[in-house]
Amino acid sequence: MFLVAGLGNPGEKYAATPHNLGFLVVDRLAARHAIRMTRKECQAVIGQGAIRGKAVLLAKPQTFMNLSGMAIKPLMDKNEVAAGEMIAIYDELDLPWGALRVRPKGSAAGHNGAKDLIAKLGTQEFPRIRLGVHPGHPLQSGADYLLSPFNRRQNETLDELLDLGADAAESIIAEGVEMAMTRFNGRAL
């Protein structure tokens, strides 16, 4: 079974912000594959179903971004999901808006949600999809920007970015992370 963990912050205040792209991609996958995201388990909202013929568990941790591992680690343990079958999806301020990078493993690169996942799982050996959110101009405060609503330009391309993230997750599930890297790294809106 694959566990697709979209990282973000719970609550309406954060719903339409760059820091919640992980949640939004999981919502897109749920809609595409008729997976109901209604159960609460291990401090996460989850839904079970199939993507490309493979069993999946979609999850949106409700612990806030910086404590994502508190929800994901127990979900992995309960459902016997290996680290290599957990796909983390999150925003990346080091990448320009609309860019996407698939990685099979690696450091948190300063992302607090990824940092907590690595700490709680005790490994960096899990695939991730990083969605670029940098607006292309200097920022006074990265945190303020990440937690502010999408601007008009971002809203115009948001659907495309969510589709790209969902496509990359489906590719990892169906074809493996190496093929997904070949297909999606270097692509941008």
C-alpha positions as CSV (number, residue, x, y, z in Angstrom):
1,M,0.0,0.0,0.0
2,F,1.2,3.5,-0.8
3,L,0.6,6.4,1.7
4,V,0.4,9.8,-0.1
5,A,0.9,12.5,2.6
6,G,0.1,16.0,1.6
7,L,1.7,18.4,4.0
8,G,-0.1,21.6,5.1
9,N,-1.9,23.4,8.0
10,P,-5.5,22.6,9.0
11,G,-8.2,25.3,9.1
12,E,-9.8,27.7,6.7
13,K,-7.2,30.4,7.5
14,Y,-4.5,28.4,5.7
15,A,-6.6,26.6,3.1
16,A,-5.7,28.7,0.1
17,T,-2.0,29.5,0.8
18,P,1.3,28.3,-0.8
19,H,2.1,26.3,2.4
20,N,-1.0,24.1,1.8
21,L,-0.1,22.9,-1.7
22,G,0.4,19.3,-0.3
23,F,-3.2,19.3,1.0
24,L,-4.5,20.6,-2.3
25,V,-2.7,18.0,-4.3
26,V,-4.1,15.2,-2.1
27,D,-7.6,16.7,-2.6
28,R,-7.0,16.7,-6.3
29,L,-6.0,13.0,-6.2
30,A,-9.1,12.2,-4.0
31,A,-11.4,13.9,-6.5
32,R,-9.8,12.1,-9.5
33,H,-10.1,8.7,-8.0
34,A,-13.3,9.1,-6.0
35,I,-11.6,8.6,-2.7
36,R,-13.6,10.1,0.2
37,M,-11.4,12.0,2.6
38,T,-13.7,11.8,5.6
39,R,-12.0,9.5,8.2
40,K,-9.9,10.8,11.0
41,E,-7.1,8.6,12.2
42,C,-3.8,9.2,13.9
43,Q,-4.3,12.9,13.8
44,A,-4.9,13.0,10.1
45,V,-7.8,13.2,7.7
46,I,-7.5,10.1,5.5
47,G,-9.2,8.3,2.6
48,Q,-8.5,4.8,1.2
49,G,-8.9,3.7,-2.4
50,A,-6.9,2.8,-5.5
51,I,-4.8,4.7,-7.9
52,R,-3.7,3.0,-11.1
53,G,-4.7,-0.4,-9.6
54,K,-2.7,0.0,-6.5
55,A,-4.0,0.4,-2.9
56,V,-3.5,3.9,-1.5
57,L,-4.1,5.8,1.6
58,L,-4.3,9.5,1.2
59,A,-3.5,11.6,4.3
60,K,-3.6,15.3,5.4
61,P,-2.0,15.6,8.8
62,Q,-3.9,17.8,11.2
63,T,-0.9,18.5,13.4
64,F,0.2,21.6,11.5
65,M,3.1,21.5,9.1
66,N,6.0,21.5,11.6
67,L,4.7,18.4,13.3
68,S,3.7,16.4,10.2
69,G,5.6,13.3,11.4
70,M,3.4,13.0,14.5
71,A,0.5,11.9,12.2
72,I,2.4,10.2,9.4
73,K,4.6,7.9,11.4
74,P,1.6,6.3,13.3
75,L,-0.3,5.9,10.0
76,M,2.6,4.2,8.5
77,D,3.0,1.8,11.4
78,K,-0.7,1.0,11.6
79,N,-1.0,0.3,7.9
80,E,2.4,-1.4,7.5
81,V,3.7,1.2,5.0
82,A,7.4,1.1,4.4
83,A,9.3,4.4,4.1
84,G,9.8,3.9,0.3
85,E,6.0,3.6,-0.1
86,M,5.2,6.9,1.6
87,I,5.1,9.9,-0.8
88,A,5.4,13.3,0.8
89,I,4.0,16.3,-1.1
90,Y,4.9,19.8,0.0
91,D,5.7,23.3,-1.1
92,E,9.3,24.4,-1.8
93,L,10.3,28.0,-1.4
94,D,13.7,27.3,-3.1
95,L,11.9,26.5,-6.4
96,P,10.1,29.1,-8.6
97,W,6.3,29.1,-8.7
98,G,5.1,26.2,-10.9
99,A,8.3,24.2,-10.8
100,L,8.1,20.6,-9.7
101,R,10.9,18.2,-8.4
102,V,10.5,14.5,-7.7
103,R,13.2,13.0,-5.4
104,P,13.6,9.4,-4.2
105,K,15.1,10.6,-0.8
106,G,17.2,13.4,0.7
107,S,17.5,16.0,3.3
108,A,14.7,18.4,4.4
109,A,16.5,21.4,2.7
110,G,15.2,23.7,5.4
111,H,11.5,22.6,5.1
112,N,10.2,22.2,8.6
113,G,7.5,19.6,7.6
114,A,10.0,17.4,5.8
115,K,12.4,17.9,8.7
116,D,9.8,16.6,11.2
117,L,9.0,13.6,8.9
118,I,12.7,12.7,8.7
119,A,13.0,13.0,12.5
120,K,10.0,10.9,13.3
121,L,10.6,8.3,10.6
122,G,14.3,8.1,11.4
123,T,15.1,8.1,7.7
124,Q,15.4,10.3,4.7
125,E,14.6,7.4,2.4
126,F,11.2,8.3,1.2
127,P,10.0,9.8,-2.1
128,R,8.8,13.3,-2.2
129,I,7.2,15.8,-4.6
130,R,8.4,19.4,-4.1
131,L,6.1,22.1,-5.6
132,G,7.8,25.4,-6.3
133,V,6.2,28.4,-4.7
134,H,8.8,31.2,-4.9
135,P,7.1,34.3,-6.4
136,G,10.1,35.5,-8.3
137,H,10.9,38.6,-6.3
138,P,12.7,39.1,-3.0
139,L,10.7,38.3,0.1
140,Q,10.9,40.2,3.4
141,S,9.5,37.1,5.3
142,G,9.2,33.7,3.8
143,A,6.9,32.6,6.6
144,D,4.5,35.5,6.0
145,Y,4.4,34.8,2.3
146,L,3.8,31.0,2.7
147,L,0.9,31.6,5.0
148,S,-0.7,34.4,2.9
149,P,-3.5,33.7,0.4
150,F,-2.6,33.0,-3.2
151,N,-2.2,36.1,-5.4
152,R,-4.1,36.6,-8.6
153,R,-1.3,35.3,-10.8
154,Q,-0.9,32.2,-8.7
155,N,-4.7,31.5,-8.7
156,E,-4.5,31.7,-12.6
157,T,-2.1,28.7,-12.7
158,L,-3.0,26.9,-9.5
159,D,-5.1,24.2,-11.2
160,E,-2.3,23.4,-13.6
161,L,0.2,23.1,-10.7
162,L,-2.2,20.8,-8.7
163,D,-2.7,18.6,-11.8
164,L,1.1,18.4,-12.3
165,G,1.6,17.4,-8.7
166,A,-1.2,14.8,-8.9
167,D,0.2,13.4,-12.2
168,A,3.6,13.1,-10.6
169,A,2.1,11.2,-7.6
170,E,0.2,8.8,-9.9
171,S,3.5,8.2,-11.9
172,I,5.4,7.3,-8.7
173,I,2.6,4.9,-7.7
174,A,2.3,3.3,-11.2
175,E,5.8,3.5,-12.6
176,G,8.2,4.1,-9.7
177,V,10.1,7.1,-8.5
178,E,12.9,6.9,-11.1
179,M,10.5,7.0,-14.0
180,A,8.5,9.8,-12.4
181,M,11.8,11.8,-12.0
182,T,12.5,11.3,-15.7
183,R,9.0,12.4,-16.7
184,F,8.5,15.3,-14.3
185,N,11.8,16.8,-13.2
186,G,12.5,19.9,-15.3
187,R,8.8,20.5,-16.0
188,A,7.2,23.7,-15.0
189,L,4.2,25.7,-15.8
